[in-house]
Each structure stands twice: as C-alpha cells, then as structure tokens.
C-alpha cells in the first residue's frame, strides 16, 4: 500500500517536472482581518509507492467543525508516472489548492486520505487581527 512520506499546509504549492515547489510551508496559524472570510489553502506532500504499483485515490478534505462545512478535492495518483525510482520505491508528489470559508476564529482541520484511509491530520488556528 502507498505510504504518506510527508504533507504540509502552505501559502502556495505546485508540482512541475517531478519537483514540488512550496512557499510559506507548515504554518499553523492564520491571521484574518475579520471573520467570516475566505482563505486560499494549499496542501502538498509526497506519497511513497512501489515502482510497479497500481494507481491509487488521494483525497484532501477541509473541515470546519463549527459550521459543519467540508470541502474535498479528490484525484488519482499513478506511481508509473512519477519521477526516478529509489530502490523499489518512487515518490509521487501532490499539490492541491482551494479557497475555504472561515466562519469564525478557532481551529480548522485538513485530512489526507489514501485509498479511503485517513493517513494524516493537519490543522491551523484562525484569529482576528495580528
């Protein structure tokens, strides 16, 4: 089964030519001028899979427990289209960006699922002001 090597929240992320570019990575706090508002959220990471492995589904899900809002991005990753192998493994990069609603101050969560199994929880706190 594919395994998540690492994942992070970021201000910006993209995958190009088998390279992951991430800006403003691993934040845990967002200052908002006011709430409600929206926030541009990027999630990036790498999944370790067997070189000859099958494609697998990846799901990134944002959750606001106060307003019961959930937004998900889903896709399929294919190890056969990843970069150069290391041993019998290959690193499959991913980056997803989406605008999420911020209803109030507090904790927001992002969940990463591989093959329907939750493999990581990321979170960030929102407060008004600086």
KOLMIPA-31209 format. One record per residue: x, y negated, z negated of N, C-alpha, C, O in turn; residue in three letters. Coordinates in Angstrom, 2 decimals. Layout:
N
+---------+---------+---------+---------+---------+---------+---------+---------+---------+---------+---------+---------+------+
|     n_X |     n_Y |     n_Z |    ca_X |    ca_Y |    ca_Z |     c_X |     c_Y |     c_Z |     o_X |     o_Y |     o_Z | rest |
+---------+---------+---------+---------+---------+---------+---------+---------+---------+---------+---------+---------+------+
|       X |       Y |       Z |       X |       Y |       Z |       X |       Y |       Z |       X |       Y |       Z |  Ala |
...
+---------+---------+---------+---------+---------+---------+---------+---------+---------+---------+---------+---------+------+
***
This chain:
130
+---------+---------+---------+---------+---------+---------+---------+---------+---------+---------+---------+---------+------+
|     n_X |     n_Y |     n_Z |    ca_X |    ca_Y |    ca_Z |     c_X |     c_Y |     c_Z |     o_X |     o_Y |     o_Z | rest |
+---------+---------+---------+---------+---------+---------+---------+---------+---------+---------+---------+---------+------+
|    0.84 |    1.18 |    0.00 |    0.00 |    0.00 |    0.00 |    0.89 |   -1.26 |    0.00 |    1.92 |   -1.28 |   -0.67 |  Unk |
|    0.50 |   -2.28 |    0.74 |    1.26 |   -3.53 |    0.72 |    1.26 |   -4.15 |   -0.68 |    0.30 |   -4.00 |   -1.43 |  Unk |
|    2.37 |   -4.84 |   -1.02 |    2.51 |   -5.46 |   -2.34 |    2.81 |   -6.94 |   -2.18 |    3.58 |   -7.34 |   -1.31 |  Unk |
|    2.20 |   -7.75 |   -3.02 |    2.46 |   -9.18 |   -3.01 |    3.82 |   -9.45 |   -3.64 |    4.03 |   -9.14 |   -4.81 |  Unk |
|    4.74 |  -10.03 |   -2.87 |    6.05 |  -10.43 |   -3.41 |    5.91 |  -11.70 |   -4.24 |    6.31 |  -11.74 |   -5.40 |  Unk |
|    5.33 |  -12.72 |   -3.63 |    5.14 |  -13.99 |   -4.33 |    4.01 |  -14.77 |   -3.69 |    3.65 |  -14.53 |   -2.53 |  Unk |
|    3.45 |  -15.70 |   -4.46 |    2.40 |  -16.58 |   -3.97 |    2.46 |  -17.87 |   -4.77 |    2.88 |  -17.88 |   -5.93 |  Unk |
|    2.05 |  -18.97 |   -4.14 |    2.10 |  -20.26 |   -4.81 |    1.06 |  -21.20 |   -4.25 |    0.64 |  -21.08 |   -3.10 |  Unk |
|    0.65 |  -22.15 |   -5.08 |   -0.15 |  -23.28 |   -4.63 |    0.80 |  -24.32 |   -4.08 |    1.94 |  -24.42 |   -4.55 |  Unk |
|    0.37 |  -25.10 |   -3.10 |    1.26 |  -26.09 |   -2.50 |    0.46 |  -27.26 |   -1.94 |   -0.74 |  -27.16 |   -1.68 |  Unk |
|    1.17 |  -28.36 |   -1.74 |    0.57 |  -29.52 |   -1.08 |    0.44 |  -29.27 |    0.42 |   -0.46 |  -29.80 |    1.06 |  Unk |
|    1.37 |  -28.47 |    0.97 |    1.35 |  -28.13 |    2.39 |    2.11 |  -26.82 |    2.58 |    3.11 |  -26.57 |    1.90 |  Unk |
|    1.63 |  -25.99 |    3.50 |    2.35 |  -24.74 |    3.82 |    1.99 |  -24.30 |    5.22 |    0.86 |  -24.48 |    5.68 |  Unk |
|    2.98 |  -23.71 |    5.91 |    2.73 |  -23.15 |    7.23 |    3.73 |  -22.02 |    7.48 |    4.81 |  -21.98 |    6.90 |  Unk |
|    3.33 |  -21.11 |    8.37 |    4.20 |  -20.04 |    8.83 |    4.45 |  -20.30 |   10.31 |    3.52 |  -20.46 |   11.10 |  Unk |
|    5.74 |  -20.34 |   10.66 |    6.12 |  -20.55 |   12.05 |    7.43 |  -19.82 |   12.30 |    8.39 |  -19.95 |   11.54 |  Unk |
|    7.46 |  -19.03 |   13.38 |    8.66 |  -18.28 |   13.75 |    9.19 |  -17.43 |   12.58 |   10.39 |  -17.40 |   12.32 |  Unk |
|    8.27 |  -16.77 |   11.91 |    8.60 |  -15.91 |   10.78 |    9.31 |  -16.63 |    9.63 |   10.08 |  -16.03 |    8.89 |  Unk |
|    9.05 |  -17.91 |    9.50 |    9.58 |  -18.71 |    8.39 |    8.41 |  -19.36 |    7.68 |    7.46 |  -19.84 |    8.31 |  Unk |
|    8.48 |  -19.38 |    6.37 |    7.46 |  -20.02 |    5.56 |    7.98 |  -21.39 |    5.12 |    9.02 |  -21.48 |    4.46 |  Unk |
|    7.28 |  -22.44 |    5.49 |    7.62 |  -23.79 |    5.07 |    6.59 |  -24.24 |    4.05 |    5.39 |  -24.20 |    4.31 |  Unk |
|    7.06 |  -24.67 |    2.88 |    6.18 |  -25.05 |    1.79 |    6.67 |  -26.38 |    1.20 |    7.86 |  -26.55 |    0.94 |  Unk |
|    5.74 |  -27.30 |    0.98 |    6.05 |  -28.60 |    0.40 |    5.20 |  -28.78 |   -0.87 |    4.01 |  -28.47 |   -0.87 |  Unk |
|    5.82 |  -29.28 |   -1.91 |    5.09 |  -29.53 |   -3.16 |    4.57 |  -28.24 |   -3.77 |    3.40 |  -28.16 |   -4.15 |  Unk |
|    5.44 |  -27.24 |   -3.87 |    5.02 |  -25.90 |   -4.28 |    4.92 |  -25.71 |   -5.78 |    5.54 |  -26.42 |   -6.57 |  Unk |
|    4.12 |  -24.74 |   -6.15 |    3.99 |  -24.25 |   -7.52 |    3.47 |  -25.28 |   -8.51 |    3.88 |  -25.29 |   -9.67 |  Unk |
|    2.59 |  -26.14 |   -8.06 |    2.02 |  -27.10 |   -9.01 |    0.96 |  -26.44 |   -9.87 |    0.35 |  -25.44 |   -9.48 |  Unk |
|    0.75 |  -27.02 |  -11.04 |   -0.27 |  -26.51 |  -11.96 |   -1.21 |  -27.60 |  -12.43 |   -2.11 |  -27.35 |  -13.24 |  Unk |
|   -1.01 |  -28.83 |  -11.93 |   -1.85 |  -29.94 |  -12.36 |   -2.12 |  -30.88 |  -11.19 |   -1.24 |  -31.14 |  -10.37 |  Unk |
|   -3.34 |  -31.38 |  -11.12 |   -3.74 |  -32.35 |  -10.11 |   -4.35 |  -33.54 |  -10.83 |   -5.23 |  -33.39 |  -11.67 |  Unk |
|   -3.87 |  -34.74 |  -10.50 |   -4.46 |  -35.98 |  -11.00 |   -5.41 |  -36.50 |   -9.93 |   -5.00 |  -36.71 |   -8.79 |  Unk |
|   -6.65 |  -36.72 |  -10.29 |   -7.65 |  -37.24 |   -9.36 |   -8.03 |  -38.66 |   -9.78 |   -8.11 |  -38.95 |  -10.97 |  Unk |
|   -8.26 |  -39.55 |   -8.81 |   -8.66 |  -40.91 |   -9.17 |  -10.04 |  -40.95 |   -9.82 |  -10.32 |  -41.84 |  -10.63 |  Unk |
|  -10.89 |  -39.98 |   -9.45 |  -12.23 |  -39.86 |  -10.03 |  -12.76 |  -38.47 |   -9.70 |  -12.23 |  -37.78 |   -8.83 |  Unk |
|  -13.80 |  -38.08 |  -10.39 |  -14.50 |  -36.84 |  -10.07 |  -15.98 |  -37.15 |   -9.99 |  -16.46 |  -37.99 |  -10.75 |  Unk |
|  -16.73 |  -36.51 |   -9.13 |  -16.29 |  -35.45 |   -8.22 |  -15.44 |  -36.01 |   -7.07 |  -15.50 |  -37.19 |   -6.73 |  Unk |
|  -14.64 |  -35.11 |   -6.50 |  -13.78 |  -35.44 |   -5.37 |  -13.48 |  -34.16 |   -4.61 |  -14.06 |  -33.12 |   -4.89 |  Unk |
|  -12.58 |  -34.23 |   -3.66 |  -12.12 |  -33.04 |   -2.96 |  -10.60 |  -32.98 |   -3.07 |   -9.94 |  -33.97 |   -3.38 |  Unk |
|  -10.06 |  -31.79 |   -2.82 |   -8.61 |  -31.58 |   -2.91 |   -8.17 |  -30.68 |   -1.77 |   -8.77 |  -29.62 |   -1.55 |  Unk |
|   -7.13 |  -31.09 |   -1.05 |   -6.57 |  -30.25 |    0.01 |   -5.61 |  -29.27 |   -0.63 |   -4.57 |  -29.66 |   -1.16 |  Unk |
|   -5.95 |  -28.00 |   -0.58 |   -5.24 |  -26.93 |   -1.26 |   -4.59 |  -26.01 |   -0.24 |   -5.25 |  -25.57 |    0.71 |  Unk |
|   -3.32 |  -25.72 |   -0.41 |   -2.63 |  -24.72 |    0.41 |   -2.17 |  -23.59 |   -0.52 |   -1.74 |  -23.83 |   -1.65 |  Unk |
|   -2.27 |  -22.38 |   -0.01 |   -1.79 |  -21.20 |   -0.73 |   -0.85 |  -20.47 |    0.23 |   -1.19 |  -20.24 |    1.39 |  Unk |
|    0.32 |  -20.11 |   -0.26 |    1.32 |  -19.47 |    0.60 |    1.98 |  -18.32 |   -0.14 |    2.01 |  -18.29 |   -1.37 |  Unk |
|    2.53 |  -17.39 |    0.63 |    3.23 |  -16.28 |    0.00 |    3.77 |  -15.28 |    0.99 |    3.77 |  -15.50 |    2.20 |  Unk |
|    4.23 |  -14.18 |    0.42 |    4.79 |  -13.09 |    1.23 |    4.31 |  -11.76 |    0.67 |    4.30 |  -11.54 |   -0.54 |  Unk |
|    3.90 |  -10.90 |    1.58 |    3.48 |   -9.55 |    1.24 |    4.52 |   -8.58 |    1.78 |    4.91 |   -8.67 |    2.95 |  Unk |
|    4.98 |   -7.67 |    0.94 |    5.95 |   -6.65 |    1.34 |    5.16 |   -5.41 |    1.78 |    4.31 |   -4.90 |    1.06 |  Unk |
|    5.47 |   -4.95 |    3.01 |    4.76 |   -3.80 |    3.56 |    5.75 |   -2.88 |    4.27 |    6.86 |   -3.29 |    4.59 |  Unk |
|    5.33 |   -1.66 |    4.52 |    6.17 |   -0.72 |    5.28 |    6.25 |   -1.18 |    6.73 |    5.27 |   -1.67 |    7.29 |  Unk |
|    7.42 |   -1.02 |    7.32 |    7.65 |   -1.44 |    8.70 |    6.60 |   -0.84 |    9.64 |    6.09 |   -1.52 |   10.52 |  Unk |
|    6.29 |    0.42 |    9.44 |    5.33 |    1.09 |   10.32 |    3.93 |    1.13 |    9.71 |    3.08 |    1.93 |   10.12 |  Unk |
|    3.68 |    0.25 |    8.72 |    2.39 |    0.23 |    8.04 |    1.27 |   -0.31 |    8.91 |    1.50 |   -0.96 |    9.93 |  Unk |
|    0.07 |   -0.02 |    8.49 |   -1.13 |   -0.49 |    9.20 |   -1.45 |   -1.92 |    8.79 |   -1.01 |   -2.40 |    7.75 |  Unk |
|   -2.23 |   -2.58 |    9.62 |   -2.70 |   -3.92 |    9.25 |   -3.59 |   -3.81 |    8.03 |   -4.16 |   -2.76 |    7.75 |  Unk |
|   -3.71 |   -4.92 |    7.31 |   -4.48 |   -4.92 |    6.07 |   -5.15 |   -6.28 |    5.87 |   -4.63 |   -7.30 |    6.33 |  Unk |
|   -6.32 |   -6.29 |    5.19 |   -7.01 |   -7.55 |    4.95 |   -6.39 |   -8.33 |    3.78 |   -5.97 |   -7.74 |    2.79 |  Unk |
|   -6.37 |   -9.65 |    3.94 |   -5.92 |  -10.56 |    2.88 |   -7.05 |  -11.57 |    2.68 |   -7.60 |  -12.10 |    3.64 |  Unk |
|   -7.36 |  -11.83 |    1.42 |   -8.42 |  -12.79 |    1.09 |   -7.87 |  -13.75 |    0.05 |   -7.28 |  -13.32 |   -0.94 |  Unk |
|   -8.08 |  -15.05 |    0.27 |   -7.71 |  -16.09 |   -0.69 |   -9.01 |  -16.76 |   -1.10 |   -9.75 |  -17.28 |   -0.26 |  Unk |
|   -9.29 |  -16.76 |   -2.41 |  -10.58 |  -17.24 |   -2.91 |  -10.39 |  -18.31 |   -3.97 |   -9.72 |  -18.08 |   -4.98 |  Unk |
|  -10.99 |  -19.48 |   -3.75 |  -11.00 |  -20.59 |   -4.70 |  -12.26 |  -20.47 |   -5.55 |  -13.33 |  -20.14 |   -5.03 |  Unk |
|  -12.14 |  -20.75 |   -6.85 |  -13.28 |  -20.65 |   -7.75 |  -13.34 |  -21.85 |   -8.69 |  -12.35 |  -22.21 |   -9.32 |  Unk |
|  -14.52 |  -22.44 |   -8.77 |  -14.82 |  -23.48 |   -9.76 |  -15.86 |  -22.89 |  -10.71 |  -17.05 |  -22.88 |  -10.38 |  Unk |
|  -15.43 |  -22.40 |  -11.87 |  -16.37 |  -21.72 |  -12.77 |  -17.48 |  -22.62 |  -13.32 |  -18.53 |  -22.12 |  -13.73 |  Unk |
|  -17.26 |  -23.93 |  -13.35 |  -18.27 |  -24.83 |  -13.89 |  -19.46 |  -25.01 |  -12.95 |  -20.60 |  -25.13 |  -13.39 |  Unk |
|  -19.20 |  -25.03 |  -11.64 |  -20.28 |  -25.25 |  -10.68 |  -20.64 |  -23.99 |   -9.90 |  -21.49 |  -24.02 |   -9.01 |  Unk |
|  -20.00 |  -22.87 |  -10.24 |  -20.23 |  -21.59 |   -9.55 |  -19.93 |  -21.66 |   -8.05 |  -20.52 |  -20.91 |   -7.27 |  Unk |
|  -19.03 |  -22.56 |   -7.64 |  -18.63 |  -22.65 |   -6.24 |  -17.48 |  -21.70 |   -6.00 |  -16.51 |  -21.66 |   -6.76 |  Unk |
|  -17.58 |  -20.93 |   -4.92 |  -16.49 |  -20.08 |   -4.47 |  -16.33 |  -20.29 |   -2.98 |  -17.30 |  -20.29 |   -2.23 |  Unk |
|  -15.08 |  -20.46 |   -2.55 |  -14.76 |  -20.62 |   -1.14 |  -13.65 |  -19.62 |   -0.83 |  -12.66 |  -19.53 |   -1.57 |  Unk |
|  -13.80 |  -18.87 |    0.24 |  -12.81 |  -17.85 |    0.57 |  -12.35 |  -17.98 |    2.02 |  -13.13 |  -18.35 |    2.91 |  Unk |
|  -11.08 |  -17.67 |    2.23 |  -10.51 |  -17.54 |    3.57 |  -10.04 |  -16.10 |    3.68 |   -9.35 |  -15.58 |    2.80 |  Unk |
|  -10.42 |  -15.45 |    4.78 |  -10.06 |  -14.05 |    4.97 |   -9.35 |  -13.89 |    6.30 |   -9.63 |  -14.59 |    7.27 |  Unk |
|   -8.44 |  -12.94 |    6.33 |   -7.73 |  -12.63 |    7.57 |   -7.12 |  -11.25 |    7.48 |   -7.21 |  -10.57 |    6.47 |  Unk |
|   -6.48 |  -10.87 |    8.57 |   -5.82 |   -9.57 |    8.65 |   -4.34 |   -9.81 |    8.94 |   -4.00 |  -10.55 |    9.85 |  Unk |
|   -3.47 |   -9.17 |    8.15 |   -2.03 |   -9.25 |    8.36 |   -1.54 |   -7.93 |    8.94 |   -2.01 |   -6.85 |    8.56 |  Unk |
|   -0.59 |   -8.02 |    9.86 |   -0.09 |   -6.83 |   10.54 |    1.42 |   -6.75 |   10.40 |    2.13 |   -7.58 |   10.96 |  Unk |
|    1.94 |   -5.76 |    9.66 |    3.39 |   -5.63 |    9.48 |    4.15 |   -5.47 |   10.80 |    5.32 |   -5.83 |   10.89 |  Unk |
|    3.50 |   -4.95 |   11.81 |    4.16 |   -4.75 |   13.10 |    4.49 |   -6.07 |   13.80 |    5.32 |   -6.11 |   14.70 |  Unk |
|    3.84 |   -7.15 |   13.39 |    4.09 |   -8.47 |   13.98 |    4.92 |   -9.37 |   13.06 |    5.04 |  -10.57 |   13.31 |  Unk |
|    5.47 |   -8.80 |   12.01 |    6.28 |   -9.56 |   11.06 |    7.72 |   -9.64 |   11.58 |    8.05 |   -9.12 |   12.64 |  Unk |
|    8.56 |  -10.30 |   10.80 |    9.96 |  -10.51 |   11.19 |   10.82 |   -9.27 |   11.05 |   10.34 |   -8.14 |   11.08 |  Unk |
|   12.08 |   -9.51 |   10.91 |   13.07 |   -8.44 |   10.85 |   12.89 |   -7.61 |    9.58 |   12.68 |   -8.15 |    8.49 |  Unk |
|   12.98 |   -6.29 |    9.73 |   12.85 |   -5.43 |    8.55 |   14.08 |   -5.51 |    7.65 |   15.17 |   -5.87 |    8.09 |  Unk |
|   13.88 |   -5.18 |    6.40 |   14.97 |   -4.97 |    5.46 |   14.71 |   -3.60 |    4.84 |   13.76 |   -3.41 |    4.08 |  Unk |
|   15.58 |   -2.65 |    5.19 |   15.33 |   -1.26 |    4.80 |   14.11 |   -0.76 |    5.54 |   13.99 |   -0.95 |    6.76 |  Unk |
|   13.20 |   -0.13 |    4.82 |   11.97 |    0.35 |    5.45 |   10.80 |   -0.60 |    5.22 |    9.64 |   -0.24 |    5.45 |  Unk |
|   11.10 |   -1.83 |    4.77 |   10.07 |   -2.83 |    4.47 |   10.18 |   -4.03 |    5.41 |   11.20 |   -4.23 |    6.08 |  Unk |
|    9.11 |   -4.80 |    5.43 |    9.08 |   -6.06 |    6.17 |    8.28 |   -7.05 |    5.33 |    7.33 |   -6.67 |    4.65 |  Unk |
|    8.67 |   -8.31 |    5.39 |    7.94 |   -9.36 |    4.68 |    6.96 |  -10.03 |    5.62 |    7.35 |  -10.59 |    6.64 |  Unk |
|    5.68 |   -9.99 |    5.26 |    4.63 |  -10.60 |    6.06 |    4.22 |  -11.90 |    5.36 |    3.65 |  -11.88 |    4.27 |  Unk |
|    4.52 |  -13.02 |    6.00 |    4.23 |  -14.33 |    5.41 |    2.78 |  -14.72 |    5.66 |    2.16 |  -14.30 |    6.65 |  Unk |
|    2.24 |  -15.54 |    4.75 |    0.91 |  -16.11 |    4.97 |    0.84 |  -17.51 |    4.40 |    1.53 |  -17.84 |    3.44 |  Unk |
|    0.00 |  -18.33 |    5.00 |   -0.29 |  -19.67 |    4.51 |   -1.72 |  -19.99 |    4.88 |   -2.15 |  -19.75 |    6.01 |  Unk |
|   -2.45 |  -20.54 |    3.94 |   -3.84 |  -20.92 |    4.18 |   -4.08 |  -22.29 |    3.54 |   -3.66 |  -22.54 |    2.42 |  Unk |
|   -4.74 |  -23.16 |    4.26 |   -5.07 |  -24.47 |    3.73 |   -6.55 |  -24.74 |    3.88 |   -7.15 |  -24.46 |    4.92 |  Unk |
|   -7.15 |  -25.29 |    2.83 |   -8.55 |  -25.64 |    2.90 |   -8.87 |  -26.72 |    1.88 |   -8.19 |  -26.85 |    0.86 |  Unk |
|   -9.92 |  -27.47 |    2.16 |  -10.37 |  -28.54 |    1.26 |  -11.39 |  -27.95 |    0.31 |  -12.35 |  -27.31 |    0.72 |  Unk |
|  -11.17 |  -28.19 |   -0.99 |  -12.04 |  -27.62 |   -2.01 |  -12.70 |  -28.74 |   -2.81 |  -12.11 |  -29.80 |   -3.00 |  Unk |
|  -13.92 |  -28.51 |   -3.29 |  -14.59 |  -29.51 |   -4.11 |  -14.10 |  -29.46 |   -5.55 |  -13.92 |  -28.39 |   -6.13 |  Unk |
|  -13.89 |  -30.62 |   -6.11 |  -13.52 |  -30.75 |   -7.53 |  -14.70 |  -31.43 |   -8.22 |  -14.94 |  -32.62 |   -8.02 |  Unk |
|  -15.42 |  -30.68 |   -9.02 |  -16.65 |  -31.18 |   -9.63 |  -16.41 |  -31.98 |  -10.90 |  -17.15 |  -32.92 |  -11.21 |  Unk |
|  -15.36 |  -31.61 |  -11.63 |  -15.09 |  -32.26 |  -12.91 |  -13.66 |  -31.94 |  -13.35 |  -12.97 |  -31.16 |  -12.69 |  Unk |
|  -13.24 |  -32.53 |  -14.44 |  -11.94 |  -32.18 |  -14.99 |  -11.99 |  -30.75 |  -15.50 |  -13.05 |  -30.24 |  -15.86 |  Unk |
|  -10.82 |  -30.09 |  -15.51 |  -10.77 |  -28.73 |  -16.03 |   -9.94 |  -27.81 |  -15.17 |   -9.24 |  -28.25 |  -14.25 |  Unk |
|  -10.02 |  -26.54 |  -15.47 |   -9.21 |  -25.51 |  -14.82 |   -9.94 |  -24.94 |  -13.59 |  -11.13 |  -24.66 |  -13.63 |  Unk |
|   -9.18 |  -24.79 |  -12.50 |   -9.67 |  -24.19 |  -11.26 |   -8.77 |  -22.99 |  -10.94 |   -7.58 |  -23.00 |  -11.25 |  Unk |
|   -9.35 |  -21.97 |  -10.32 |   -8.61 |  -20.74 |  -10.07 |   -8.60 |  -20.38 |   -8.59 |   -9.53 |  -20.69 |   -7.84 |  Unk |
|   -7.52 |  -19.72 |   -8.20 |   -7.38 |  -19.18 |   -6.85 |   -6.96 |  -17.72 |   -7.00 |   -6.00 |  -17.41 |   -7.71 |  Unk |
|   -7.68 |  -16.84 |   -6.33 |   -7.41 |  -15.41 |   -6.41 |   -6.94 |  -14.91 |   -5.05 |   -7.47 |  -15.31 |   -4.01 |  Unk |
|   -5.96 |  -14.03 |   -5.06 |   -5.47 |  -13.42 |   -3.84 |   -5.79 |  -11.93 |   -3.91 |   -5.50 |  -11.27 |   -4.90 |  Unk |
|   -6.39 |  -11.43 |   -2.83 |   -6.77 |  -10.02 |   -2.76 |   -6.13 |   -9.38 |   -1.53 |   -6.11 |   -9.96 |   -0.44 |  Unk |
|   -5.62 |   -8.17 |   -1.71 |   -5.10 |   -7.37 |   -0.61 |   -5.88 |   -6.07 |   -0.60 |   -5.99 |   -5.38 |   -1.62 |  Unk |
|   -6.43 |   -5.73 |    0.55 |   -7.25 |   -4.52 |    0.67 |   -8.37 |   -4.48 |   -0.35 |   -8.70 |   -3.41 |   -0.86 |  Unk |
|   -8.95 |   -5.62 |   -0.66 |  -10.06 |   -5.68 |   -1.60 |   -9.67 |   -5.66 |   -3.06 |  -10.54 |   -5.72 |   -3.93 |  Unk |
|   -8.39 |   -5.57 |   -3.37 |   -7.91 |   -5.52 |   -4.76 |   -7.28 |   -6.86 |   -5.13 |   -6.41 |   -7.37 |   -4.42 |  Unk |
|   -7.72 |   -7.43 |   -6.26 |   -7.12 |   -8.69 |   -6.72 |   -5.69 |   -8.42 |   -7.18 |   -5.45 |   -7.58 |   -8.05 |  Unk |
|   -4.73 |   -9.16 |   -6.57 |   -3.33 |   -8.94 |   -6.89 |   -2.68 |  -10.15 |   -7.56 |   -1.57 |  -10.04 |   -8.08 |  Unk |
|   -3.34 |  -11.29 |   -7.55 |   -2.76 |  -12.48 |   -8.19 |   -3.84 |  -13.49 |   -8.52 |   -4.81 |  -13.66 |   -7.79 |  Unk |
|   -3.64 |  -14.15 |   -9.65 |   -4.47 |  -15.29 |  -10.05 |   -3.54 |  -16.48 |  -10.18 |   -2.55 |  -16.43 |  -10.91 |  Unk |
|   -3.85 |  -17.56 |   -9.45 |   -3.16 |  -18.83 |   -9.59 |   -4.15 |  -19.83 |  -10.15 |   -5.35 |  -19.68 |   -9.93 |  Unk |
|   -3.69 |  -20.83 |  -10.86 |   -4.62 |  -21.79 |  -11.44 |   -3.99 |  -23.18 |  -11.50 |   -2.77 |  -23.32 |  -11.55 |  Unk |
|   -4.86 |  -24.19 |  -11.48 |   -4.40 |  -25.56 |  -11.68 |   -5.46 |  -26.32 |  -12.46 |   -6.66 |  -26.04 |  -12.37 |  Unk |
|   -4.97 |  -27.29 |  -13.22 |   -5.83 |  -28.11 |  -14.06 |   -6.03 |  -29.46 |  -13.38 |   -5.10 |  -29.98 |  -12.75 |  Unk |
|   -7.21 |  -30.03 |  -13.49 |   -7.52 |  -31.34 |  -12.91 |   -7.84 |  -32.31 |  -14.04 |   -8.61 |  -31.99 |  -14.95 |  Unk |
|   -7.25 |  -33.50 |  -13.97 |   -7.61 |  -34.57 |  -14.89 |   -7.71 |  -35.87 |  -14.12 |   -7.09 |  -36.04 |  -13.07 |  Unk |
|   -8.49 |  -36.79 |  -14.64 |   -8.68 |  -38.09 |  -14.01 |   -7.63 |  -39.05 |  -14.52 |   -7.33 |  -39.10 |  -15.71 |  Unk |
|   -7.06 |  -39.81 |  -13.59 |   -6.05 |  -40.79 |  -13.98 |   -4.65 |  -40.28 |  -13.73 |   -4.43 |  -39.37 |  -12.94 |  Unk |
|   -3.72 |  -40.87 |  -14.41 |   -2.32 |  -40.50 |  -14.23 |   -1.66 |  -40.19 |  -15.53 |   -0.48 |  -39.86 |  -15.56 |  Unk |
+---------+---------+---------+---------+---------+---------+---------+---------+---------+---------+---------+---------+------+
***
